[in-house]
Amino acid sequence: MNNTFDIFDEYNYSKDISYLDDVINHTFEVLDVTNANMAVILIDDEKMHDLNKEYRGVDRTTDVLSFALEDDNKIKLPIRELGEVYVSIPKMLEQAKSFNHSEKRELSFLVCHGLLHLLGFDHTKSKEEEEKQFGLQDKILSDLNIID
């Protein structure tokens, strides 16, 4: 069985996001993930603020939130239900401009970043974890020539 994912555009982002398929598939490939399912949901700042406040106790918006369904990688199931990655499109647009990145680069980064969290990476744990996660993100985007 192959990996599956859905991308839900609740924001109505008007640009082509078909490249996200490559970002997700290549992330799975690099990490040798098989038989996994996940979702990406594109939302506005208001919904992101609400999610961040409700689930993290942080009373502001953020760029990406990951809600992992797996918290024990020792469990072996025929299909892995990884969870959901929420991306704030307004925050992504703001960051693309401030970092002088294309929207494609910033959205790809955020989706890859969120997916890596679903797969157990956590850059907040240590400098070593941060270097590992950000190194993987750089490799994945570079492999796909998403570098601007």
SELO-955767 format. One record per residue: x, y, z of N, C-alpha, C, O in turn; residue in three letters. Coordinates in steps of 0.05 Angstrom, whole numbers, padded with zeros to 5 digits, always signed. Example, Ala and Ser with C-alpha at 12.3 -4.5 7.8 and 13.67 -1.06 7.14 Angstrom:
SELO-955767
+00264-00114+00156+00246-00090+00156+00264-00066+00156+00285-00066+00169ALA
+00257-00045+00142+00273-00021+00143+00258+00001+00157+00268+00023+00161SER
This chain:
SELO-955767
+00017-00024+00000+00000+00000+00000+00018+00025+00000+00039+00025+00011MET
+00008+00046-00012+00023+00071-00014+00014+00090+00008-00006+00086+00021ASN
+00029+00111+00010+00021+00133+00028-00002+00149+00016-00004+00151-00009ASN
-00019+00159+00033-00041+00176+00023-00042+00201+00040-00034+00202+00063THR
-00052+00222+00027-00055+00248+00041-00077+00264+00027-00082+00260+00003PHE
-00088+00282+00042-00108+00301+00031-00098+00329+00037-00086+00333+00058ASP
-00104+00347+00019-00099+00375+00024-00125+00390+00022-00138+00390+00002ILE
-00133+00402+00044-00158+00417+00046-00152+00446+00047-00139+00456+00065PHE
-00163+00461+00027-00158+00490+00026-00182+00505+00037-00199+00514+00021ASP
-00184+00507+00063-00206+00522+00076-00203+00552+00072-00222+00567+00076GLU
-00179+00560+00066-00173+00589+00063-00182+00600+00035-00186+00624+00032TYR
-00184+00582+00016-00188+00589-00012-00164+00604-00024-00167+00625-00037ASN
-00141+00593-00019-00116+00604-00030-00117+00601-00060-00121+00579-00070TYR
-00113+00622-00074-00119+00622-00103-00097+00612-00121-00100+00612-00145SER
-00075+00603-00110-00052+00595-00126-00050+00565-00128-00061+00550-00112LYS
-00036+00556-00149-00031+00527-00153-00014+00516-00130+00008+00527-00125ASP
-00023+00496-00117-00008+00483-00095-00001+00454-00101+00005+00438-00083ILE
-00003+00446-00127+00002+00418-00134+00030+00409-00127+00034+00385-00123SER
+00049+00428-00124+00076+00421-00117+00078+00409-00088+00097+00396-00082TYR
+00057+00414-00072+00057+00403-00045+00056+00372-00046+00066+00359-00027LEU
+00044+00361-00067+00044+00332-00070+00073+00322-00070+00079+00302-00057ASP
+00091+00335-00085+00119+00327-00087+00133+00331-00060+00148+00313-00052ASP
+00127+00352-00046+00139+00357-00020+00132+00335-00001+00149+00324+00013VAL
+00107+00328+00001+00097+00307+00019+00109+00280+00011+00119+00265+00027ILE
+00106+00273-00015+00116+00247-00024+00146+00245-00020+00156+00223-00013ASN
+00161+00266-00026+00190+00264-00023+00198+00262+00007+00218+00249+00014HIS
+00183+00275+00024+00189+00273+00053+00185+00244+00062+00201+00233+00076THR
+00163+00232+00053+00158+00203+00059+00181+00186+00048+00191+00168+00062PHE
+00189+00192+00023+00211+00176+00010+00237+00178+00026+00250+00158+00031GLU
+00245+00203+00032+00271+00207+00046+00271+00193+00073+00292+00183+00081VAL
+00248+00192+00086+00247+00179+00113+00237+00151+00112+00233+00138+00132LEU
+00234+00140+00087+00226+00112+00083+00200+00106+00098+00198+00085+00112ASP
+00181+00124+00095+00154+00120+00107+00136+00107+00087+00134+00115+00064VAL
+00123+00085+00096+00104+00072+00079+00077+00068+00094+00077+00068+00118THR
+00056+00065+00079+00030+00059+00090+00021+00079+00110+00011+00072+00132ASN
+00025+00105+00104+00017+00126+00122-00004+00144+00110-00005+00147+00085ALA
-00020+00156+00127-00041+00175+00118-00038+00200+00135-00033+00199+00159ASN
-00042+00223+00122-00042+00249+00136-00058+00269+00120-00066+00264+00098MET
-00062+00292+00133-00077+00314+00120-00063+00341+00125-00050+00345+00146ALA
-00065+00358+00105-00056+00386+00107-00081+00403+00104-00097+00399+00086VAL
-00084+00422+00122-00108+00440+00122-00097+00469+00121-00083+00478+00139ILE
-00104+00483+00100-00097+00511+00097-00119+00529+00109-00142+00526+00101LEU
-00112+00546+00128-00132+00561+00143-00124+00591+00145-00103+00599+00136ILE
-00142+00606+00157-00137+00635+00162-00125+00639+00190-00123+00620+00206ASP
-00116+00663+00195-00103+00669+00221-00122+00666+00244-00114+00658+00266ASP
-00148+00673+00241-00167+00671+00263-00170+00642+00272-00169+00637+00296GLU
-00173+00623+00253-00175+00595+00261-00149+00585+00274-00149+00570+00293LYS
-00126+00594+00262-00100+00586+00273-00097+00597+00302-00087+00582+00320MET
-00105+00621+00306-00103+00633+00333-00120+00616+00352-00111+00610+00374HIS
-00144+00609+00344-00162+00593+00361-00149+00566+00367-00150+00557+00390ASP
-00138+00553+00347-00125+00527+00352-00101+00529+00370-00098+00513+00389LEU
-00085+00549+00366-00061+00553+00382-00069+00559+00411-00055+00549+00430ASN
-00090+00574+00415-00099+00581+00442-00110+00556+00456-00104+00550+00479LYS
-00128+00542+00442-00141+00519+00453-00122+00496+00460-00124+00484+00481GLU
-00104+00490+00441-00088+00466+00444-00060+00470+00456-00048+00452+00466TYR
-00050+00495+00453-00023+00501+00464-00023+00522+00486-00003+00527+00499ARG
-00047+00534+00490-00049+00555+00511-00034+00581+00503-00027+00597+00520GLY
-00029+00585+00477-00015+00608+00467-00035+00626+00453-00047+00618+00433VAL
-00038+00650+00463-00060+00668+00454-00050+00686+00431-00051+00711+00433ASP
-00042+00673+00409-00035+00687+00385-00035+00667+00362-00036+00643+00366ARG
-00033+00678+00338-00032+00660+00315-00003+00649+00312+00015+00658+00326THR
+00000+00630+00295+00026+00619+00288+00025+00610+00259+00004+00611+00246THR
+00048+00601+00249+00049+00593+00221+00040+00565+00215+00025+00560+00196ASP
+00047+00546+00232+00041+00518+00227+00037+00503+00254+00051+00508+00273VAL
+00017+00486+00255+00012+00469+00278+00008+00441+00268-00005+00436+00247LEU
+00020+00422+00282+00017+00394+00275+00003+00380+00298+00009+00383+00322SER
-00017+00363+00291-00031+00347+00310-00026+00318+00304-00039+00307+00286PHE
-00008+00306+00318+00000+00279+00313-00019+00259+00326-00027+00263+00349ALA
-00027+00239+00312-00044+00218+00323-00028+00195+00334-00037+00180+00352LEU
-00003+00193+00325+00015+00172+00335+00033+00185+00356+00045+00205+00351GLU
+00034+00172+00379+00053+00182+00399+00071+00160+00409+00087+00164+00428ASP
+00070+00137+00396+00087+00115+00403+00094+00100+00378+00078+00085+00367ASP
+00119+00104+00369+00127+00092+00344+00132+00062+00346+00140+00049+00326ASN
+00128+00050+00369+00131+00021+00372+00106+00006+00364+00107-00018+00359LYS
+00084+00021+00362+00059+00008+00353+00060+00003+00323+00066+00021+00307ILE
+00055-00021+00315+00056-00028+00287+00027-00034+00277+00015-00053+00285LYS
+00018-00017+00259-00008-00020+00247-00005-00022+00217+00015-00013+00206LEU
-00025-00034+00203-00023-00036+00174-00022-00009+00160-00008-00006+00140PRO
-00036+00010+00171-00036+00038+00160-00031+00057+00183-00044+00056+00203ILE
-00011+00073+00180-00004+00093+00200-00021+00118+00196-00021+00130+00174ARG
-00036+00126+00216-00051+00151+00215-00035+00172+00229-00034+00173+00253GLU
-00021+00189+00213-00001+00207+00224-00015+00231+00238-00006+00239+00260LEU
-00035+00242+00226-00048+00266+00237-00053+00287+00217-00055+00282+00193GLY
-00053+00312+00227-00060+00335+00210-00039+00358+00215-00029+00362+00237GLU
-00034+00372+00193-00017+00395+00193-00034+00419+00184-00046+00419+00163VAL
-00036+00439+00202-00051+00464+00195-00031+00486+00189-00011+00490+00203TYR
-00036+00500+00166-00019+00522+00158-00036+00547+00155-00056+00547+00142VAL
-00027+00569+00168-00040+00595+00165-00030+00608+00140-00006+00614+00138SER
-00047+00611+00121-00039+00624+00095-00031+00653+00100-00011+00662+00088ILE
-00046+00669+00115-00037+00697+00120-00009+00698+00133+00007+00715+00125PRO
-00003+00681+00152+00023+00680+00165+00044+00671+00145+00066+00682+00145LYS
+00037+00652+00128+00056+00642+00107+00063+00665+00088+00086+00669+00081MET
+00043+00680+00080+00047+00703+00062+00065+00724+00075+00083+00735+00062LEU
+00060+00730+00100+00075+00750+00115+00105+00741+00117+00123+00757+00113GLU
+00109+00715+00123+00136+00705+00126+00150+00703+00099+00174+00709+00098GLN
+00136+00696+00078+00149+00695+00052+00160+00722+00045+00183+00725+00035ALA
+00144+00743+00051+00153+00770+00045+00177+00778+00063+00197+00789+00053LYS
+00174+00773+00089+00195+00782+00108+00222+00766+00104+00243+00777+00109SER
+00220+00740+00096+00244+00725+00092+00254+00726+00063+00274+00714+00055PHE
+00239+00742+00046+00246+00745+00018+00246+00718+00004+00263+00712-00013ASN
+00226+00701+00010+00222+00675-00002+00198+00677-00021+00181+00695-00018HIS
+00196+00659-00040+00172+00656-00055+00150+00644-00037+00157+00631-00017SER
+00125+00647-00045+00104+00634-00030+00107+00604-00032+00102+00590-00012GLU
+00115+00594-00055+00119+00566-00059+00140+00555-00039+00136+00534-00027LYS
+00162+00569-00036+00183+00561-00018+00173+00561+00011+00178+00542+00026ARG
+00159+00582+00019+00150+00584+00047+00129+00563+00053+00130+00550+00074GLU
+00110+00559+00035+00089+00540+00040+00100+00511+00040+00093+00495+00057LEU
+00119+00506+00022+00132+00480+00022+00147+00475+00048+00146+00453+00059SER
+00161+00495+00057+00176+00493+00082+00157+00486+00105+00163+00468+00121PHE
+00135+00501+00107+00117+00497+00130+00104+00469+00129+00100+00457+00150LEU
+00096+00460+00105+00084+00433+00103+00104+00412+00110+00098+00393+00125VAL
+00129+00414+00100+00150+00395+00106+00156+00396+00136+00158+00375+00149CYS
+00158+00419+00148+00163+00423+00176+00141+00409+00193+00147+00394+00212HIS
+00116+00414+00186+00094+00401+00200+00094+00371+00197+00089+00357+00217GLY
+00099+00361+00173+00100+00333+00169+00122+00320+00185+00118+00298+00196LEU
+00145+00332+00187+00167+00321+00203+00159+00320+00232+00166+00301+00246LEU
+00144+00339+00242+00133+00337+00269+00115+00313+00272+00116+00299+00292HIS
+00098+00308+00252+00080+00285+00253+00096+00259+00254+00087+00239+00266LEU
+00120+00260+00242+00137+00236+00241+00156+00234+00265+00173+00217+00266LEU
+00152+00251+00285+00167+00249+00310+00190+00268+00314+00203+00267+00335GLY
+00196+00285+00295+00217+00304+00298+00207+00327+00315+00185+00336+00312PHE
+00225+00337+00333+00217+00360+00349+00241+00378+00355+00257+00372+00373ASP
+00243+00399+00339+00266+00417+00341+00267+00432+00368+00288+00444+00374HIS
+00246+00431+00384+00246+00445+00409+00260+00429+00432+00265+00440+00453THR
+00265+00404+00427+00277+00387+00448+00306+00392+00453+00315+00392+00476LYS
+00321+00396+00432+00350+00400+00435+00362+00413+00410+00349+00413+00389SER
+00386+00423+00413+00400+00434+00390+00405+00412+00369+00403+00418+00345LYS
+00411+00388+00378+00415+00366+00360+00390+00359+00344+00391+00355+00319GLU
+00367+00358+00357+00341+00353+00344+00335+00375+00324+00325+00370+00302GLU
+00341+00400+00332+00336+00423+00314+00353+00420+00289+00343+00424+00267GLU
+00378+00414+00292+00396+00411+00269+00387+00388+00251+00388+00391+00227GLU
+00378+00366+00263+00368+00343+00248+00343+00351+00231+00342+00346+00207LYS
+00323+00363+00245+00298+00370+00231+00303+00391+00210+00293+00388+00187GLN
+00317+00412+00216+00321+00433+00196+00340+00424+00174+00337+00433+00151PHE
+00358+00406+00180+00375+00394+00159+00358+00378+00139+00362+00379+00115GLY
+00340+00362+00150+00322+00346+00133+00304+00364+00115+00301+00359+00091LEU
+00293+00385+00127+00277+00404+00112+00293+00416+00089+00283+00417+00066GLN
+00317+00425+00095+00334+00437+00074+00340+00417+00052+00339+00423+00029ASP
+00346+00391+00060+00352+00371+00040+00327+00365+00022+00330+00364-00002LYS
+00304+00363+00034+00280+00356+00019+00273+00379-00001+00268+00373-00024ILE
+00274+00403+00009+00267+00426-00009+00289+00429-00031+00283+00435-00054LEU
+00314+00425-00023+00336+00427-00043+00334+00405-00064+00337+00410-00088SER
+00328+00381-00055+00324+00358-00074+00303+00365-00095+00305+00358-00118ASP
+00282+00380-00086+00260+00387-00104+00265+00414-00118+00247+00424-00133LEU
+00288+00425-00114+00296+00451-00125+00276+00473-00117+00270+00491-00133ASN
+00267+00472-00092+00250+00493-00081+00268+00508-00061+00268+00503-00037ILE
+00283+00528-00072+00303+00540-00056+00301+00571-00054+00316+00583-00039ILE
+00282+00583-00068+00281+00612-00068+00264+00623-00046+00261+00648-00044ASP
